[in-house]
Amino acid sequence: MSKKDVTRFNIICGNAPSMGSDFEYWRQIRNQAERIYEEAKELLEAAKSEDMTQVLDGWADVMYTNEYMDDLLKAGEVNTKAAWEAVCATIKNSPQAILTHLRVKNIWKSKGLIALLKRRLLKVRFITLFAAL
């Protein structure tokens, strides 16, 4: 199913992006955020029960509901592509950001991963130092 299919489905169901008042627009944003949240909770429960069929279903549902949030944001003239690119560029260009994320989320189970990221961070700092000279 393409992004256009997601949009078409929502329009057919009477949930076209609001071009009305701020109140209506924010109601739609909240409603879609609730849908995404519900699907994400189902995905988490599937992961906890180690049910790959349900994990895949949950993943697809999160992607589907998130696609329509993108439509709603764009209807409000939000540049979602630029926001996505900024997030990706920050992570891509900053191993420190990755290390911070791992620390905050308590994800670092792999000492090898941490060592690799620290080496990458030192390499970036070394290159940056000499580029500034």
C-alpha positions as CSV (number, residue, x, y, z in Angstrom):
1,M,0.0,0.0,0.0
2,S,1.4,3.4,-1.0
3,K,1.3,6.7,0.8
4,K,-1.4,7.8,-1.7
5,D,-3.5,4.8,-0.6
6,V,-3.3,5.8,3.0
7,T,-4.3,9.3,2.1
8,R,-7.2,8.1,-0.1
9,F,-8.4,5.7,2.6
10,N,-8.6,8.5,5.2
11,I,-10.4,10.9,2.8
12,I,-12.9,8.2,1.9
13,C,-13.5,7.6,5.6
14,G,-14.3,11.3,6.1
15,N,-10.9,12.1,7.7
16,A,-9.4,14.4,5.1
17,P,-6.8,16.8,6.5
18,S,-8.6,19.8,8.0
19,M,-8.3,23.1,6.3
20,G,-10.6,24.7,8.9
21,S,-9.9,26.2,12.2
22,D,-6.8,25.6,14.4
23,F,-9.1,23.8,16.8
24,E,-10.1,21.2,14.2
25,Y,-6.6,20.8,12.9
26,W,-5.2,20.2,16.4
27,R,-8.1,17.8,17.1
28,Q,-7.0,15.7,14.1
29,I,-3.3,15.8,15.2
30,R,-4.3,14.6,18.7
31,N,-6.5,11.9,17.2
32,Q,-3.8,10.6,14.9
33,A,-1.2,10.7,17.7
34,E,-3.5,8.6,19.8
35,R,-3.9,6.1,16.9
36,I,-0.1,5.9,16.5
37,Y,0.3,5.5,20.3
38,E,-2.2,2.7,20.5
39,E,-0.5,0.8,17.6
40,A,2.9,1.3,19.2
41,K,1.6,-0.2,22.5
42,E,0.3,-3.2,20.6
43,L,3.7,-3.5,18.9
44,L,5.5,-3.4,22.3
45,E,3.2,-6.1,23.7
46,A,3.8,-8.3,20.7
47,A,7.6,-7.9,21.2
48,K,7.3,-8.7,24.9
49,S,5.5,-11.9,24.0
50,E,8.0,-12.6,21.3
51,D,5.3,-13.1,18.7
52,M,6.9,-12.3,15.3
53,T,3.6,-12.3,13.4
54,Q,2.1,-9.8,15.7
55,V,5.4,-7.7,15.8
56,L,5.2,-7.5,12.0
57,D,1.5,-6.6,12.1
58,G,2.2,-3.9,14.7
59,W,5.1,-2.5,12.7
60,A,2.9,-2.2,9.7
61,D,0.1,-0.6,11.7
62,V,2.6,2.0,13.2
63,M,3.9,2.8,9.7
64,Y,0.4,3.1,8.3
65,T,-0.8,5.5,11.1
66,N,2.4,7.5,10.9
67,E,2.0,8.0,7.2
68,Y,-1.3,9.8,7.8
69,M,0.3,12.0,10.5
70,D,2.8,13.1,7.8
71,D,-0.2,14.1,5.6
72,L,-1.7,16.1,8.5
73,L,1.6,17.9,9.3
74,K,2.1,18.8,5.6
75,A,-1.5,20.1,5.5
76,G,-0.4,22.5,8.3
77,E,2.6,23.5,6.1
78,V,5.1,21.6,8.2
79,N,8.2,20.6,6.3
80,T,8.4,17.0,7.5
81,K,11.1,16.1,5.0
82,A,13.5,18.8,6.3
83,A,12.8,17.7,9.9
84,W,13.6,14.1,9.0
85,E,16.7,15.0,7.2
86,A,17.9,17.1,10.1
87,V,17.4,14.3,12.6
88,C,19.2,11.8,10.3
89,A,22.1,14.3,9.6
90,T,22.6,14.9,13.3
91,I,22.9,11.2,14.1
92,K,24.9,10.5,10.9
93,N,27.4,13.2,11.7
94,S,27.6,12.9,15.4
95,P,28.7,9.7,17.0
96,Q,28.4,11.6,20.3
97,A,24.7,11.9,19.7
98,I,24.5,8.2,19.2
99,L,26.4,7.5,22.5
100,T,24.2,9.9,24.3
101,H,21.1,8.2,22.9
102,L,22.4,4.8,24.0
103,R,23.2,6.1,27.5
104,V,19.8,7.8,27.9
105,K,17.9,4.8,26.7
106,N,20.1,2.3,28.6
107,I,20.5,0.4,25.4
108,W,24.2,-0.3,25.6
109,K,24.4,-4.0,26.1
110,S,27.3,-4.5,23.6
111,K,30.6,-3.3,24.8
112,G,31.9,-3.8,21.3
113,L,29.4,-1.4,19.9
114,I,30.4,1.2,22.5
115,A,34.1,0.8,21.7
116,L,33.4,1.1,18.0
117,L,31.3,4.3,18.5
118,K,34.0,5.8,20.7
119,R,36.7,5.1,18.1
120,R,34.5,6.7,15.5
121,L,33.9,9.7,17.7
122,L,37.7,10.1,18.3
123,K,38.3,9.8,14.5
124,V,35.7,12.5,13.8
125,R,37.2,14.8,16.4
126,F,40.7,14.2,15.0
127,I,39.6,15.0,11.5
128,T,37.7,18.1,12.7
129,L,40.8,19.3,14.6
130,F,43.0,19.0,11.5
131,A,40.4,20.5,9.2
132,A,40.3,23.6,11.4
133,L,44.1,24.1,11.1
